[in-house]
């Protein structure tokens, strides 16, 4: 019994490729097309090609499903990075306060503006929600992804468990104090520049 082959002929394939891409023999596109067309004329290669494409489709479909199922984890990790950035800016600002960093304030002082925004945001979140809104969002996302997950602590307790409990409880007051101190230093810096400009 003769095997079934595709009706197209090799000569017609070459003529079609020459017509589209020219007669240059080392054209990479022509080489790929020539291999693909020739594989269709050979049942074994054709079957391997189809099986390979099916495997690729299954792998891509599985990957997309996993991404869709774990989008809560991606969002939670994104919030974790943003939260860590906010905490880092706040801590750095508190340290900078004691060095007189904000006494050198100017309008394009990105660090000073970032510290004020992060500290003020944390205070507002504490007043309105009784805690950190980032922690609540991250906790909700992780519980949606895995209902058995145990995330009932604050950000510092969860990721920096070595910190003393008393220090963690005092963080909101330290943040408020650092914010007030930074604003005082900034006001003095602005007044000093105004006096210099008047002279």
C-alpha positions as CSV (number, residue, x, y, z in Angstrom):
1,X,0.0,0.0,0.0
2,X,1.5,3.3,-1.0
3,X,1.7,6.1,1.6
4,X,-0.3,9.3,1.1
5,X,1.8,12.4,0.3
6,X,0.9,16.0,-0.2
7,X,0.0,16.9,-3.8
8,X,2.5,19.8,-4.0
9,X,5.8,19.0,-5.8
10,X,9.3,20.1,-4.9
11,X,9.8,22.0,-8.2
12,X,6.7,24.1,-7.6
13,X,7.9,24.8,-4.1
14,X,11.2,26.1,-5.4
15,X,9.6,28.2,-8.1
16,X,7.2,29.7,-5.5
17,X,10.1,30.5,-3.1
18,X,12.2,32.0,-6.0
19,X,9.3,34.1,-7.0
20,X,8.8,35.5,-3.5
21,X,12.3,35.7,-2.1
22,X,14.5,35.7,-5.2
23,X,16.9,33.2,-6.5
24,X,19.5,33.6,-3.8
25,X,20.4,30.1,-2.5
26,X,21.6,30.9,1.0
27,X,18.4,32.8,2.0
28,X,17.6,31.6,5.6
29,X,13.9,32.0,5.1
30,X,14.0,29.8,2.0
31,X,15.9,27.2,3.9
32,X,13.3,27.0,6.6
33,X,10.4,27.0,4.2
34,X,12.1,24.3,2.1
35,X,12.5,22.1,5.1
36,X,8.9,22.7,6.2
37,X,7.5,21.9,2.8
38,X,9.6,18.9,2.3
39,X,8.5,17.5,5.7
40,X,4.9,17.7,4.5
41,X,5.8,15.3,1.6
42,X,7.2,12.8,4.1
43,X,4.5,11.2,6.4
44,X,7.0,10.4,9.2
45,X,8.4,13.9,9.3
46,X,4.9,15.3,9.0
47,X,3.7,13.3,12.0
48,X,6.7,14.3,14.1
49,X,6.0,18.0,13.2
50,X,2.3,17.7,14.2
51,X,3.2,15.9,17.5
52,X,5.8,18.5,18.3
53,X,3.4,21.4,17.6
54,X,0.8,19.7,19.9
55,X,3.3,19.3,22.7
56,X,4.2,23.0,22.3
57,X,0.6,24.1,22.5
58,X,0.0,21.9,25.6
59,X,3.0,23.4,27.3
60,X,2.0,27.0,26.5
61,X,-1.6,26.3,27.6
62,X,-0.3,24.8,31.0
63,X,2.0,27.8,31.5
64,X,-0.8,30.3,30.9
65,X,-3.2,28.4,33.2
66,X,-0.6,28.4,36.0
67,X,0.0,32.2,35.5
68,X,-3.8,32.8,35.6
69,X,-4.2,30.7,38.7
70,X,-1.3,32.3,40.6
71,X,-1.9,35.9,39.7
72,X,-2.8,36.6,43.3
73,X,0.8,35.5,44.2
74,X,2.3,37.8,41.6
75,X,0.2,40.7,43.0
76,X,1.1,39.8,46.6
77,X,4.8,39.7,45.8
78,X,4.5,43.0,44.0
79,X,2.8,44.6,47.0
80,X,5.6,43.0,49.2
81,X,8.3,44.8,47.1
82,X,6.4,48.1,47.2
83,X,5.9,47.7,51.0
84,X,9.5,47.0,51.5
85,X,10.4,50.1,49.5
86,X,8.1,52.2,51.7
87,X,9.5,50.8,54.9
88,X,13.1,51.3,53.6
89,X,12.5,54.9,52.8
90,X,10.9,55.5,56.2
91,X,13.8,53.9,58.1
92,X,16.3,55.8,56.0
93,X,14.5,59.1,56.6
94,X,14.5,58.5,60.3
95,X,18.2,57.9,60.3
96,X,18.8,60.9,58.1
97,X,16.8,63.1,60.5
98,X,19.5,62.8,63.1
99,X,22.2,63.7,60.7
100,X,20.4,67.0,59.7
101,X,19.8,65.7,56.2
102,X,16.5,67.6,55.8
103,X,18.1,70.9,56.9
104,X,19.6,70.9,53.4
105,X,16.2,70.6,51.7
106,X,15.6,72.0,48.2
107,X,12.6,71.8,45.8
108,X,14.1,68.9,43.9
109,X,15.0,66.8,46.9
110,X,13.5,63.5,45.8
111,X,14.5,61.7,49.0
112,X,12.8,64.3,51.3
113,X,9.6,64.3,49.2
114,X,9.6,60.4,49.1
115,X,10.1,60.2,52.9
116,X,7.3,62.7,53.6
117,X,4.9,60.9,51.3
118,X,5.7,57.4,52.7
119,X,5.5,58.6,56.3
120,X,2.3,60.6,55.8
121,X,0.7,57.7,53.9
122,X,1.5,55.3,56.8
123,X,0.0,57.7,59.4
124,X,-3.2,58.1,57.3
125,X,-3.5,54.4,56.8
126,X,-3.1,53.8,60.5
127,X,-5.8,56.4,61.3
128,X,-8.3,55.2,58.7
129,X,-7.8,51.4,58.8
130,X,-6.1,50.8,62.2
131,X,-3.1,49.3,60.5
132,X,-1.1,49.2,57.2
133,X,-3.3,48.9,54.1
134,X,-0.4,47.2,52.2
135,X,-0.4,44.4,54.9
136,X,-4.1,43.9,54.6
137,X,-4.0,43.7,50.8
138,X,-1.1,41.3,50.8
139,X,-2.8,39.1,53.4
140,X,-6.0,39.0,51.4
141,X,-4.2,38.0,48.2
142,X,-2.2,35.3,49.8
143,X,-5.3,33.8,51.5
144,X,-7.1,33.9,48.2
145,X,-4.3,32.0,46.6
146,X,-3.9,29.5,49.5
147,X,-6.7,29.4,52.1
148,X,-4.4,27.4,54.4
149,X,-1.7,30.1,54.5
150,X,-1.0,31.6,57.9
151,X,-0.5,35.3,57.5
152,X,-1.8,37.1,60.6
153,X,1.1,39.3,61.6
154,X,2.3,42.7,60.6
155,X,4.8,43.3,57.9
156,X,7.7,43.6,60.4
157,X,6.6,40.6,62.4
158,X,6.2,38.4,59.3
159,X,9.5,39.3,57.5
160,X,11.7,40.7,60.4
161,X,10.7,38.4,63.3
162,X,13.9,39.2,65.2
163,X,12.8,42.7,66.0
164,X,11.6,43.2,69.6
165,X,7.8,43.3,70.0
166,X,8.0,46.6,71.9
167,X,10.0,48.3,69.0
168,X,7.4,47.1,66.5
169,X,4.6,48.6,68.6
170,X,6.4,51.9,68.8
171,X,7.0,52.1,65.0
172,X,3.9,54.3,64.3
173,X,5.0,56.8,67.0
174,X,8.6,56.8,65.7
175,X,7.3,57.4,62.2
176,X,5.2,60.3,63.3
177,X,8.1,61.8,65.3
178,X,10.4,61.4,62.3
179,X,7.9,63.1,60.0
180,X,7.4,66.0,62.4
181,X,11.2,66.4,62.8
182,X,11.7,66.3,59.1
183,X,9.1,69.0,58.5
184,X,10.7,71.2,61.2
185,X,14.1,70.9,59.6
186,X,12.6,71.6,56.1
187,X,10.8,74.7,57.4
188,X,14.1,76.0,58.8
189,X,15.9,75.3,55.6
190,X,13.2,77.2,53.6
191,X,13.4,80.2,55.9
192,X,17.2,80.2,55.8
193,X,17.1,80.3,52.0
194,X,14.5,83.1,52.0
195,X,16.7,85.2,54.3
196,X,19.7,84.6,52.1
197,X,17.8,85.7,49.0
198,X,16.6,88.9,50.7
199,X,20.2,89.8,51.5
